[in-house]
Amino acid sequence: MTAATTLNTTLKKPNSLGFHKPESETRVVVAMSGGVDSSVCAAMLAREGYDVVGVTLQLYDHGEAIKKAKACCAGQDIYDAKRVAEMMDFPHYVLDYESNFKESVIDDFADTYLKGATPIPCVRCNQTVKFRDLLTVAKDLGADCMATGHYIQRIDGPNGPELHRGFDGGKDQSYFLFATTPEQLEFLRFPLGAMNKTETRKLAVELGLNVASKPDSQDICFVPTGKYTDVIEKIRPNAALPGDMVHMDGHVLGQHRGIMYYTIGQRRGLGLKDGSGLDPLYVVRIDADTNQVIVGPREALLRSRIYLDEINWLGDGTFGAQLAGQVVYVKLRSTTPPKPATFELVGNHLVVKLDEADEGISPGQACVFYAPGTNFSRTIGGGWITKTE
């Protein structure tokens, strides 16, 4: 068998990223935050022989970011990403996306709170800056694909690539990636999806990476103090407008400090005097139009119908009227297991009807869909919660 024949035979089997060509001829742009996950992702691909290009996004002012060592893409994080690239001998670029990030993520974060809703900035960041803007840059660099360190799996199905939950249930990030479009999924790769965090850190040590013992970031990256209201007050002066705190039966109980300080389901910090005979009370609704925070007993938090907007569909077929009555499983928070529900169509709105009512569901959060019969593995889309009943 000649060398050419051997090569052709080898190429009939795709490489680990799914391309029918040698690793050295497969260019992959890796989004590098400077943390252990994205660093291992880039380093392991480089070790396998891929043509790796690392890209780190500068998302906000370094002076603020450096105050908080755990913040994503702060000065130290950019330095750590560059160190990994130098060690594994692949090019690394830092792109200034501060204005994009402020417009798409930070401004949206503040405005969502001022509308009486509760945002998820990590989803907006993935939806816009990372999987829209950075993906365009990757294509401009001639990449065959873009890889990230997310714990989620991309599996080729009979109708194209499917999005599945990460193997490590404790680190699964499918909730935060529901807005990934089918077109983006074609181009994306998630090399850590079948691994757990222990394996990732072990591989970081094996590769000799300087970030092997670096702690995970737990907070919102652009909130240097850990207090989100500080950010809102800075970019939306005079946002804290006091108003009435009203019991759901209509009578005024007192004054609130500003609707941005409250979220659905909140019990502590309401500022109500003890001895009212109405405790315990929870925030059951926030009315931005009247600047009122409405409170009531815990059972008033229960909701069974959820109205959604900005639907992203990753399931088989075309999203449409045929979904009415279809059984689905949904996650209403990143940390809770999927719950059974059915789709309803009310006019042009998609409504998710829960089999069992849930509490503390807030507009601004995400409702993520999982296909039945797959052990809740396959993520088939989701939408943003606009209101509940």
C-alpha positions in Angstrom: 0.0 0.0 0.0 1.5 3.4 -1.0 1.8 6.4 1.3 -0.9 8.2 -0.8 -3.3 5.2 -0.4 -2.6 5.1 3.3 -3.4 8.8 3.6 -6.6 8.5 1.6 -7.7 5.5 3.7 -7.0 7.5 6.9 -9.0 10.5 5.8 -12.1 8.4 5.3 -12.3 8.5 9.1 -12.9 12.1 10.4 -10.6 13.6 12.9 -11.8 14.3 16.5 -13.5 17.6 15.3 -15.4 15.8 12.5 -13.3 16.9 9.5 -12.0 14.6 6.8 -8.5 16.0 6.7 -5.3 15.9 8.9 -5.3 17.8 12.2 -2.5 20.0 10.9 -4.7 21.3 8.1 -7.8 21.9 10.3 -7.8 25.4 11.7 -9.7 25.9 14.9 -10.2 29.2 16.7 -10.5 28.7 20.5 -12.3 31.2 22.6 -10.0 31.6 25.6 -11.2 33.3 28.8 -8.0 32.6 30.7 -9.7 30.0 32.9 -8.8 26.3 33.2 -11.6 25.0 30.9 -10.8 27.1 27.8 -7.1 26.7 28.5 -7.3 22.9 28.5 -9.6 23.0 25.4 -6.9 25.0 23.5 -3.9 23.1 24.8 -5.4 19.6 24.2 -6.3 20.5 20.6 -2.8 21.9 20.0 -1.3 18.7 21.4 -3.4 16.7 19.0 -1.8 18.7 16.2 -4.6 21.0 15.2 -3.9 24.5 13.7 -5.0 26.3 16.8 -5.6 30.1 17.1 -6.4 31.4 20.5 -8.6 34.5 20.9 -9.4 36.4 24.1 -12.0 39.1 24.3 -11.4 42.2 26.3 -14.9 42.9 27.4 -14.7 45.8 29.8 -12.3 48.3 31.5 -9.2 46.6 32.9 -9.0 48.9 35.9 -12.3 47.7 37.2 -11.7 44.1 36.2 -8.3 43.8 38.0 -10.0 44.6 41.3 -11.7 41.2 41.1 -9.3 38.4 40.4 -12.1 35.9 39.6 -13.6 38.1 36.9 -13.7 36.6 33.4 -11.2 38.2 30.9 -9.7 40.6 33.5 -6.1 41.6 33.1 -4.8 38.5 34.9 -7.0 36.3 32.8 -5.7 37.7 29.6 -2.1 37.2 30.8 -2.9 33.5 31.7 -4.4 32.9 28.3 -1.3 34.3 26.6 0.9 32.1 28.8 -0.9 29.0 27.7 -0.6 30.0 24.0 3.1 30.6 24.4 3.7 27.3 26.1 1.7 25.3 23.6 3.2 27.3 20.7 0.1 28.7 18.9 -0.8 32.3 18.1 -3.0 34.3 20.5 -4.9 37.5 19.9 -6.7 39.9 22.3 -9.6 41.7 20.7 -11.2 44.8 22.2 -14.9 44.1 22.4 -15.7 46.5 25.2 -18.3 48.6 23.2 -20.0 45.4 21.8 -20.2 43.9 25.3 -21.6 47.1 26.9 -24.3 47.5 24.3 -25.3 43.8 24.0 -24.8 42.6 27.6 -24.3 45.3 30.2 -26.9 47.8 29.0 -29.4 44.9 28.5 -28.6 43.7 32.0 -29.5 47.1 33.6 -32.5 47.8 31.4 -34.0 44.3 32.2 -33.8 45.0 35.9 -35.4 48.4 35.4 -38.3 46.7 33.6 -39.0 44.6 36.7 -37.4 41.4 35.3 -34.4 39.4 36.2 -31.7 39.0 33.4 -29.2 36.3 32.7 -26.2 38.1 31.3 -24.2 35.0 30.6 -26.8 33.8 28.1 -26.9 37.2 26.4 -23.1 37.2 26.2 -23.1 33.7 24.5 -25.9 34.7 22.3 -24.3 37.9 21.0 -20.7 38.7 21.7 -19.3 35.1 21.7 -21.4 33.1 19.3 -22.3 36.0 16.9 -19.4 38.5 16.9 -16.5 36.2 17.8 -17.8 33.4 15.5 -17.7 35.9 12.6 -14.0 36.7 13.5 -13.2 33.0 13.5 -14.6 32.6 10.0 -12.6 35.7 8.9 -9.5 34.0 10.2 -10.1 31.0 7.9 -11.1 28.6 10.7 -12.9 25.4 10.0 -14.6 25.7 13.3 -14.6 27.5 16.7 -14.1 25.6 20.0 -15.0 26.6 23.5 -14.5 25.1 27.0 -18.2 24.8 27.7 -19.5 21.6 29.3 -22.0 20.7 26.6 -22.0 18.1 23.8 -22.5 18.5 20.1 -23.6 15.2 18.6 -24.2 14.5 14.9 -27.8 13.3 14.5 -29.8 12.1 11.5 -30.9 15.6 10.8 -27.7 17.4 11.5 -25.8 18.4 14.7 -27.7 18.2 18.0 -27.0 20.0 21.3 -26.9 17.7 24.3 -26.3 18.3 28.0 -22.7 17.9 29.2 -21.6 14.5 30.6 -20.8 16.2 33.9 -24.3 17.0 35.2 -22.9 19.3 37.9 -21.1 21.4 35.3 -23.7 21.1 32.4 -24.1 24.5 30.7 -27.0 23.7 28.3 -29.3 26.1 30.1 -26.9 29.0 29.2 -26.4 27.9 25.6 -30.1 27.4 24.6 -29.9 30.4 22.3 -27.2 28.8 20.1 -28.7 28.7 16.6 -28.5 25.7 14.2 -26.2 27.7 11.9 -23.8 28.4 14.9 -24.0 24.8 16.0 -22.7 23.7 12.6 -19.5 25.7 13.2 -19.0 25.2 17.0 -17.2 22.4 18.8 -17.1 21.6 22.5 -14.1 19.3 23.2 -14.8 19.1 27.0 -18.4 18.1 26.7 -17.8 14.4 27.4 -15.4 15.1 30.4 -16.0 16.0 34.0 -14.2 18.8 35.8 -11.9 16.5 37.7 -10.7 15.1 34.4 -10.2 18.6 33.1 -8.0 19.7 36.0 -6.1 16.4 35.8 -5.4 17.1 32.1 -4.3 20.7 33.0 -1.7 19.3 35.4 -0.6 16.7 32.8 -0.1 19.5 30.2 1.7 21.6 32.7 -0.6 24.6 32.4 -0.2 27.5 34.8 -4.0 27.7 35.4 -4.3 24.1 36.6 -5.3 25.1 40.1 -7.1 28.3 39.2 -10.5 28.6 40.9 -13.7 28.8 38.9 -15.4 32.1 38.4 -18.7 32.1 40.3 -20.0 35.7 39.8 -21.1 37.9 37.0 -17.8 39.0 35.3 -18.6 42.7 35.0 -19.8 43.2 38.6 -16.4 43.8 40.4 -18.0 44.2 43.8 -20.3 41.3 43.5 -23.2 43.7 44.0 -25.2 44.1 40.7 -27.0 47.2 41.9 -23.7 49.1 41.9 -23.4 48.5 38.2 -27.0 49.6 37.5 -26.6 52.8 39.5 -23.4 53.6 37.6 -24.7 53.3 34.1 -28.3 54.3 34.8 -28.1 57.2 37.2 -31.3 57.9 39.3 -32.5 54.3 38.6 -33.4 53.7 42.2 -36.8 55.4 42.3 -38.7 54.6 45.5 -42.4 53.5 45.2 -45.2 51.7 46.9 -44.8 48.1 48.2 -48.3 46.8 47.9 -50.0 43.6 49.2 -51.7 41.7 46.4 -55.0 42.5 48.1 -54.4 46.1 47.2 -53.4 47.9 50.4 -50.0 49.7 50.6 -47.7 48.2 53.2 -44.8 50.7 52.8 -42.2 52.0 50.5 -39.6 50.1 48.4 -36.1 51.5 47.5 -36.4 50.9 43.8 -37.6 48.0 41.8 -34.1 47.0 40.7 -33.4 45.9 44.3 -36.1 43.2 44.1 -36.7 39.8 42.4 -39.6 37.4 42.1 -39.7 35.1 45.1 -37.6 37.3 47.3 -38.4 37.2 51.0 -35.6 38.8 52.9 -34.8 42.5 52.8 -38.3 43.7 52.0 -38.1 46.4 54.7 -41.5 45.7 56.1 -42.2 46.2 59.8 -42.6 43.1 62.0 -46.0 42.6 63.6 -48.1 43.3 60.5 -49.7 39.9 60.9 -49.0 39.3 57.2 -45.6 37.6 57.4 -44.0 35.8 55.8 -44.4 37.7 52.5 -42.7 37.2 49.2 -42.3 39.4 46.1 -44.9 37.9 43.7 -44.9 40.6 41.0 -43.0 43.7 40.0 -44.9 46.4 38.0 -42.5 48.7 36.3 -45.2 50.9 34.8 -46.6 51.8 38.2 -43.3 51.4 40.0 -44.9 49.0 42.5 -43.5 45.9 44.2 -46.4 43.5 44.9 -46.0 41.0 47.7 -48.1 38.1 49.0 -48.0 34.7 50.6 -45.8 31.9 49.3 -48.6 30.1 47.5 -49.2 33.2 45.4 -45.8 32.5 43.7 -47.1 29.3 42.0 -47.4 29.6 38.3 -48.3 26.9 35.7 -48.4 28.9 32.4 -45.3 30.6 31.0 -45.3 33.0 28.1 -42.1 33.1 26.0 -40.5 35.3 23.4 -37.4 35.1 21.2 -37.8 31.4 20.7 -34.7 29.5 19.5 -35.6 26.1 18.0 -33.0 23.3 17.9 -35.4 20.4 17.6 -36.3 18.3 14.5 -38.5 19.9 11.8 -39.7 23.5 11.6 -40.9 25.4 14.7 -44.6 26.1 14.2 -48.2 25.2 15.0 -47.4 21.5 15.1 -45.8 22.0 18.5 -49.2 22.6 20.1 -49.8 19.8 22.6 -46.3 18.3 22.2 -44.8 17.0 25.4 -41.5 18.6 26.4 -39.3 18.9 29.5 -38.2 22.3 30.6 -35.6 23.9 32.9 -36.6 27.2 34.5 -33.3 27.6 36.4 -29.9 26.4 35.7 -29.7 24.4 38.9 -33.0 22.6 38.8 -33.9 19.3 36.9 -36.1 19.4 33.8 -39.9 19.3 34.5 -42.6 17.9 32.3 -44.7 20.3 30.3 -46.6 20.8 27.1 -46.5 23.5 24.4 -49.5 25.7 23.7 -50.0 28.4 21.1 -51.9 31.5 22.1 -52.1 33.8 19.1 -48.5 34.4 18.1 -47.2 33.5 21.5 -45.7 30.2 22.6 -47.0 29.2 26.1 -45.4 26.4 28.1 -47.9 24.7 30.5 -46.3 23.0 33.4 -47.7 19.7 34.5 -47.1 20.9 38.1 -47.1 24.5 39.1 -43.7 26.0 40.1 -42.8 29.1 42.2 -40.5 32.0 41.8 -40.6 32.1 38.0 -39.4 35.5 36.9 -39.7 37.4 33.6 -36.3 37.9 32.0 -35.2 34.4 32.9 -35.0 31.5 30.4 -37.2 28.5 29.8 -35.1 25.8 28.1 -36.5 22.8 26.3 -35.3 19.2 26.5 -36.6 16.4 24.3 -38.5 13.5 26.0 -37.1 10.0 25.6 -33.5 11.1 25.7 -33.0 11.1 29.4 -33.4 14.8 29.2 -30.1 14.9 27.3 -31.0 16.6 24.0 -31.5 20.4 24.2 -34.1 21.4 21.6 -34.2 25.2 22.3 -35.8 27.6 24.6 -37.0 31.2 25.0 -37.1 34.2 27.3 -39.9 34.4 29.8 -42.1 37.5 29.3 -44.9 36.8 31.8 -46.5 34.0 33.8 -50.0 33.0 34.9 
